[in-house]
Amino acid sequence: MRIVIAGTGIVGLTAGIALRTMGAEVLLCEQAPEIRAAGASIGIWENALKVFDEFGAGKEVRAIGTTLETWFFDAAGRRSRAPGFAVEDYSFELMPRPVLNEILADAAGRKNIRLNSKVIGFKEDADGVTVELADGTSERADLLIGADGVYSAVRNQLVPGFPAQKHAGHHVWRAMMPSGNEPKEGTVLTVGHKRTRGGFTHTHGGQVTWMVNQFDSPEPTGSKREEALKRAANMNDDGWGEPLLRLIESTPEDHIIHNQIMFVPTLPHWTSSRVALMGDAAHGLSPHISAGGTLGIEDVLVLVRSMQRSSSLAAALVEYEKNRKPHYQKVHELADAVERAGDAEEYALHQARFSHWMLNDGAANSRT
């Protein structure tokens, strides 16, 4: 079987690794001139780490993780966790995105990755799918996987009329830089005033990563640093947020990433007979639950399981979609409760409910 994967983000690369272990010939098409990662750091939960373990990349991936056992702080530094949940429900590995992508690209096989190759469309027929590239060339395959993010070209053709939408009023600022004299314990996650969230923590390679986001945010008008500092001030009662403010002040403007958060609306379908969406292309989420990458990695496992036990590719894709769509209905329900949380205690409760479900009932469904 020959499979073309659009996109070499974390989910696309993971799919390449997993499908090659099944014996498939895989071509990963990346529109950029290099393997790169948007953002500073990403949280990877244990359910996704087990997927990497299963497909042979777990040791290398785990080696770059920094374990976070998250507490939730209010703007004055009072910390909370919800009673009745285990430490596992608050624990994940924080990883630098660029390093993680390099590890996954090596595991997928660099010779299987074609750079400067943007997938712009496809044509299906009874025998396969012709994948159309921006340079005018095409590739023939049995299956096309759209792992090309919230602005997915594959999704735009497969499911017309469902472009990425703005998560209205939701902005995020973040950066990663060499660690200095900031406190080692970090402040992630602080729940501040005016629906502001953020903090900092240490990560792999002597780096520190910081993040500030705000729901119902006024439209930014100043520089990235100025706007991040405005939000960080909402998490600084009694001086609690001073280390974060100093980190932002010392970050070069061109190192700061600012995003208007986008999301993918609920799709009527994810697949056809020869095409499947996964990751952000299928269900791009607001990042406030810190699990979008993890959930996309589980998509890979579900697709592989479906292909292993189905009598045909078409049947496997039907099974994959049947598993994923109700799964994400629950994800949205739990994520929306986290977004609506009014203070640190409520945030801790709803985040724990989400992560406990994801690590237990949700993970079991993904491995069925």
Helices and strands as residue ranges (DSSP letters): E 2-6, H 10-21, E 25-29, E 41-44, H 46-54, H 58-62, E 66-69, E 72-74, E 79-80, G 87-90, E 91-96, H 97-108, G 110-112, E 113-114, E 119-125, E 128-133, E 138-141, E 143-146, H 153-158, E 165-178, E 190-191, E 196-203, E 207-214, H 224-232, G 233-235, G 237-239, H 242-250, G 253-255, E 257-263, E 275-277, H 280-283, G 287-289, H 292-309, H 313-340, H 344-357, I 358-362, H 363-367
